[in-house]
Amino acid sequence: MKYIVNISRILVGVLFIISGFVKLNDPLGFSYKLEEYFSADVLNITFLEPYALAIAIFVVIFEVILGIFLLIGYKPKFTVWSLLGMIVFFTFLTFYSAYFEKVKDCGCFGDAIPLTPWESFSKDVILLVLILILFFGVKYIKPILRPFGLTVVALFSFIACLWFGYHVLMHLPSIDFRAYAVGKNIMKGMIIPEDAPKPIQRFTWTFNVNGEEKDFVTDGSYPEVDGEYVGVETKIIDAGYDPPVKDFSIETMDEDFTEYYLNEDHLIMIAMYNLDKAEKDGVVKLKAFSDEALRKGYTVIGLTASGEDAKQHMKEQYKLHFDFFLCDEKAIKTIVRSSPGILKLEKGTVIQKVHWNDLEDMDLPEVARKAEPLKEKVVDERILYLVDGEPYEKSYVDNIAPDVIESVNVIKDTTLVREKGVTDFDSIIEIILKKE
């Protein structure tokens, strides 16, 4: 029994440390997963959603600490009882998710090792058995250090976890396991190979046949049944190939510019999944940064799931001179764990990615300037009308007779507009009138 307990002790301790550390490396990502569990469609405990990040940090730190406590033999009864409580809760959670098909990825190992709910449930059952062995053999869990040494290691571990969690929240995850990591190509991540496994679905059709409801199962085709159609249920048997990049887009309400911008040589992409929830200090820093990037020849765009009113309000409030495009909120949260978060791309490949706290670390060498022919199709431009050097409203300019105009000069290049000291407009129309 002693040897079985010690083997279980090592396996459980190491697994809890690894699982906890992976999530502690990305506490925001784990909080998004908790929000999914708390949502009305899953556990329907929506009142916990605002506290998801705090709960996530507590859980992952506790998970790592328990693993360390178990390995060093610190407070074995408290440790084993805590482990048992956690694994019973997680086993219930993963079973609920798997059985009712509520959550596709449990988030147990973050983005490092994606597990389906059934895979995660199986893992938790194995852990439950191992922890039950520890529970009934707790007397065999002996400390490996003297009491003072145990206290020092326990305290140091707790402080180290707190520091690491704070560090990655204020910057970015130290290890990026996602499909938008530096060096990854977003366009390639969306491609589904021709020989990729296709999804397999099972359709259960219900018909009323002679006054009795009967089910007919097919792989998608409509069954030939002499009866009245009642309904159909769809079940995914095999999801098939799942591309690393999902639901990513760069689009407006009318057009899709994803391919266009992912082919840009020098693109700065500023991600804010919800403009109303973006951190204000970070948005303030964007003004000088984005203007500098535009001046140095970069194409700068914003990515958000917010509506048109919120986008226009953000641009006007902070005097931003780049346009916002639409993208799925979950995809933006996956791109970067910061709002705002900033990426530098070259032809769709992520070259650099920073938290807004580290905006000054973004490398911005001057590049060859490129015109933006799509700009006028994307948003309504803010045009400054100058008549003989004086600003006028568009209504006044529209009423100027053509025969009194000497020349018209249109400046649409954003960088040239900024060089003239104009910051509140996207382009300039200069009109010179004939002299009498």
Order of alpha helices (4+ residues) and beta strands (2+ residues): alpha-alpha-alpha-alpha-alpha-alpha-alpha-beta-beta-beta-alpha-beta-alpha-beta-alpha-beta-alpha-beta-beta-alpha-beta-beta-alpha-beta-alpha-beta
